[in-house]
């Protein structure tokens, strides 16, 4: 009779441990670190253009709900702004978690720009931007604090325009 009781108690302890590991407060980040890809032919760097690209339509990335226990995060993207103002080839070069990177990529693909120019003509230009994520679940963001920016809408991240090549 003691062996079945011990087995049952062991199962109970293991079940409790597994359940505790799946709670939102026990999220493990999966950082991302990638090399900046080679510049494609016909694409300029931001240092090579006379007029920098300017954002005309900006969509903020949503905060990944799976990371609700993470206070803040960051994702750095490199991407090309086409001569027509659209965004192509976004690459996550660094992110605190793969989900922060995915959220930033999803958002930046919806952006529109006034394109970069060389000799008055629009050109493709590669730029790098950091995206800063702040938990909408009541935590302070160590990267950026703006108490006036609280909202009841869907959780979103922020970015700082840092056009330029790393």
C-alpha positions as CSV (number, residue, x, y, z in Angstrom):
1,X,0.0,0.0,0.0
2,X,2.9,2.4,0.7
3,X,4.3,2.0,-2.9
4,X,1.1,3.1,-4.6
5,X,0.8,6.1,-2.2
6,X,4.4,7.1,-3.0
7,X,3.8,6.8,-6.7
8,X,0.7,8.9,-6.4
9,X,2.5,11.6,-4.4
10,X,5.4,11.6,-6.9
11,X,2.9,12.1,-9.8
12,X,1.3,14.9,-7.8
13,X,4.6,16.7,-7.2
14,X,5.7,16.3,-10.8
15,X,2.3,17.5,-12.1
16,X,2.5,20.6,-9.8
17,X,6.1,21.3,-11.0
18,X,5.0,21.0,-14.7
19,X,2.0,23.3,-14.1
20,X,4.1,25.9,-12.4
21,X,6.5,26.0,-15.3
22,X,3.7,26.8,-17.7
23,X,2.4,29.8,-15.7
24,X,2.8,33.2,-17.5
25,X,5.4,34.4,-15.0
26,X,7.8,31.7,-16.0
27,X,8.5,32.8,-19.6
28,X,12.0,32.1,-20.9
29,X,13.2,34.5,-23.6
30,X,14.6,33.2,-26.8
31,X,17.1,35.8,-28.0
32,X,17.9,36.3,-31.7
33,X,21.2,37.5,-33.1
34,X,21.8,37.5,-36.9
35,X,24.4,39.0,-39.2
36,X,23.4,41.9,-41.3
37,X,22.9,40.5,-44.8
38,X,25.0,41.7,-47.7
39,X,23.8,44.8,-49.6
40,X,22.0,43.8,-52.8
41,X,23.0,45.4,-56.1
42,X,21.2,48.6,-56.8
43,X,20.4,49.2,-53.1
44,X,22.0,52.2,-51.4
45,X,22.9,52.6,-47.7
46,X,21.5,55.5,-45.8
47,X,25.0,57.1,-45.9
48,X,25.0,57.0,-49.8
49,X,21.8,58.9,-50.4
50,X,21.2,62.7,-50.6
51,X,17.7,62.5,-49.1
52,X,16.8,60.0,-46.4
53,X,13.6,58.0,-46.5
54,X,10.8,59.3,-44.3
55,X,8.0,57.3,-42.8
56,X,4.6,58.3,-44.1
57,X,2.5,55.4,-42.7
58,X,3.6,53.7,-39.5
59,X,1.9,50.7,-37.8
60,X,3.0,49.9,-34.3
61,X,3.8,46.3,-33.6
62,X,1.6,44.4,-31.1
63,X,3.2,43.3,-27.9
64,X,3.4,39.4,-28.1
65,X,0.8,38.1,-25.5
66,X,3.0,35.0,-24.9
67,X,5.6,37.4,-23.4
68,X,3.2,39.1,-21.0
69,X,5.5,38.3,-18.1
70,X,8.5,40.0,-19.8
71,X,8.8,43.6,-18.7
72,X,10.3,45.0,-21.9
73,X,12.1,44.0,-25.1
74,X,13.8,45.2,-28.2
75,X,14.1,44.1,-31.8
76,X,16.5,45.7,-34.3
77,X,15.5,45.3,-38.0
78,X,17.3,46.0,-41.2
79,X,15.2,46.4,-44.3
80,X,15.0,48.0,-47.7
81,X,12.7,50.9,-48.5
82,X,11.9,50.6,-52.2
83,X,11.8,53.5,-54.6
84,X,8.0,53.3,-54.5
85,X,8.0,53.7,-50.7
86,X,7.2,50.1,-49.8
87,X,9.3,47.9,-47.4
88,X,10.9,44.6,-48.5
89,X,13.5,42.2,-47.1
90,X,13.1,42.8,-43.3
91,X,15.7,40.9,-41.3
92,X,15.8,40.7,-37.5
93,X,19.5,41.4,-36.6
94,X,18.9,41.4,-32.9
95,X,16.0,40.7,-30.6
96,X,15.5,40.0,-27.0
97,X,13.0,37.3,-28.1
98,X,12.1,35.8,-31.4
99,X,8.5,36.9,-30.9
100,X,9.6,40.6,-30.5
101,X,11.4,40.2,-33.8
102,X,8.4,38.6,-35.5
103,X,6.0,41.4,-34.3
104,X,8.4,44.1,-35.5
105,X,8.7,42.4,-39.0
106,X,4.9,42.1,-39.3
107,X,4.4,45.8,-38.5
108,X,7.2,47.2,-40.7
109,X,6.0,45.3,-43.7
110,X,2.8,47.6,-43.5
111,X,4.8,50.8,-43.4
112,X,5.1,53.3,-46.2
113,X,7.9,55.8,-46.8
114,X,8.7,58.8,-48.9
115,X,11.7,57.1,-50.6
116,X,15.4,58.0,-50.4
117,X,16.7,60.1,-53.3
118,X,20.0,60.4,-55.2
119,X,20.3,63.2,-57.8
120,X,16.5,63.9,-57.3
121,X,15.5,60.4,-58.3
122,X,13.9,57.9,-55.8
123,X,16.1,54.9,-55.0
124,X,16.0,51.7,-53.0
125,X,17.7,52.3,-49.6
126,X,18.5,50.0,-46.7
127,X,17.9,51.3,-43.2
128,X,18.1,49.9,-39.7
129,X,15.5,50.7,-37.0
130,X,15.2,49.6,-33.3
131,X,11.8,48.7,-32.0
132,X,11.2,49.0,-28.2
133,X,8.5,46.9,-26.6
134,X,6.9,47.9,-23.3
135,X,4.7,45.4,-21.5
136,X,1.1,46.6,-21.5
137,X,0.4,44.5,-18.5
138,X,1.4,47.0,-15.8
139,X,5.1,46.9,-15.8
140,X,7.6,49.7,-16.2
141,X,9.7,49.8,-19.4
142,X,13.4,50.3,-18.6
143,X,14.1,51.3,-22.3
144,X,11.6,54.2,-22.5
145,X,9.2,55.8,-20.1
146,X,6.3,57.9,-21.1
147,X,3.5,57.9,-18.5
148,X,1.2,59.8,-20.9
149,X,1.2,57.0,-23.4
150,X,-1.1,54.6,-21.6
151,X,-4.1,53.5,-23.6
152,X,-6.9,51.0,-23.4
153,X,-6.3,49.8,-27.0
154,X,-4.4,46.7,-28.1
155,X,-0.9,46.4,-26.7
156,X,1.6,48.0,-29.0
157,X,5.4,48.6,-29.1
158,X,7.3,51.7,-29.9
159,X,10.3,52.5,-32.0
160,X,12.8,55.2,-32.2
161,X,13.6,56.4,-35.7
162,X,17.3,55.7,-36.1
163,X,17.8,55.6,-39.8
164,X,21.2,54.5,-40.6
165,X,23.5,51.6,-41.2
166,X,25.0,49.7,-38.2
